[in-house]
Amino acid sequence: MRTTLVEQDNAALWRTYTMLTELESVFRSLKTDLGLRPVFHRIDRRVEGHLFISVLAYHFVHMLRSQLKAQGVSDSWNTLRQTLSTQRRVTVTMQRRDGRTVHVRKATRPQPGHQTLGSILKLDPNPGRTHRVLV
């Protein structure tokens, strides 16, 4: 590995390198998740919007990971995202005899990984209430 930062010791250089690697990984993941790919930087407002959403999302990830790290969970964003991605909100649509439609929305049961992260972050283990909507 080469660098122009000759004033820093090896430990500081390694921390900087790992921080940049993690930052790039998070941004790559967020850009995909937020639908910010491909990026066409031909119009200024697109560039500004892209940067705003990316930095805002990264601040959220950083805050989340800082809270978890303070409680001893130092998983990567990829690992956290994979753990959290398995809980879903499900909507079931049914037709009643009178012709009206009923939509029932409910969250799936949290797995142990969700429960651990949820308790650290003080999140409701069953996000959202069960909703029944008649149309």
N, C-alpha and C positions, 0 to 999 in steps of 0.2 A: 504494500500500500504506500502511495506517495502523498505528500502534502506539502503545502507552502507554509504551514503553521509550525515553524521551527521553535517558537518560544514555549510551546506546550509540552508537557511530559507525556509519556506513552499512555498513562491511565486516562488523562484528559482527552487525548486524541481518540482513544477507544470509546469513551463515553459519547463523544461527538459523533463518531461513526455509527454506533448503535442507535443513537437518537435519530440520526438522519435516515437510517435504514428503516426504523419503525415508522417514522413520519411518512416516508414514501409509500410504505405498505398500507398505512391507514388511508392516505389520500387516494391511492389506486383503488382500494376497496370502496371508499365512499363515493368516488366518481362513478363507479359501476353501479352501486346501490341507488344513488340519486339520479341515475340516468344522464350523467353529464359527459358521456362519451358517445360519439367522438366529439372533440372540441374543435369548433371552427372559430378562430380568433380574427375574423375579418371585420367584425362590427364591434365597436367599443362597448356598447351596452351588454353584449354577450360576454365579453371579457370581464367586465365589472360584475355581472351577475354570477358568472362562473366562479370568480374569486370570492365573492361574498358568501355564496352557499358553501363552497369548499372550506373556507376558514371558519364559518359558523359551525359547520358539522364537525370540524376538527376540534374546536373548543369544547363541544359537547362530549366528544370521545375522550379528550384529555381530562375533563372534569370527572367523568364516569370512572376512568381508570385511576385517577388520583384518589377518589373515595374508596375504591376497591383496594388499592395498594396500601392505604392507611390501615386496612383491616386484614392485610396479609395475602391478598389475592393479586398476583402480579401477572396474570394471563395476558397474552397478546390480544390485540383487537380482533384478529381473525378467530382466535379461540372463543372469546366472549361472544362474538357475533354468531358463531356456529352454535354455541350453547343456547343463546337467546332465540335463535331462529326456529327452534322446534316448538315453541308455544304459539298457538294460532287462535284467531277469532274465527268461529265458524258460523255461517248463516244457513239456516234450513228454511226453505220456502215450501209452503203447503197450500193447497187449494181447498177451501171449505165448501160444504155442500151448497151454501147460499151464494157461491160464486166469488166471494171475497178471498183475498190471498192473505195468508199469515206468514210473516217473516220472523223467525226466532234466531237471535244472535247470542252466542255464548263463547267464552274462552275455554280452551282445552285445559285439562288439569296440569298444574305446574309439576315438572320433573324435579328431582333433587337439586340439579344444577340451577334451575330457575329459583328454587326456594332459597338456596344459599345466597345467590346474587341479590335476590329481592329483599332478603332480611338485612343485608349489609346496606343496600341503597334505600331501605325503608319504603319499598314498593308493595302494593297490594298483591298477594300471591294469586289472586283471581281477578285480573284486570277487567274492568268494565262490568257493568251489571248485565244480567240476562235481559234482553229486550224482546218484547213481542209487539210487532207492528201489524195492524190490520189495514189493508188497502182495499 
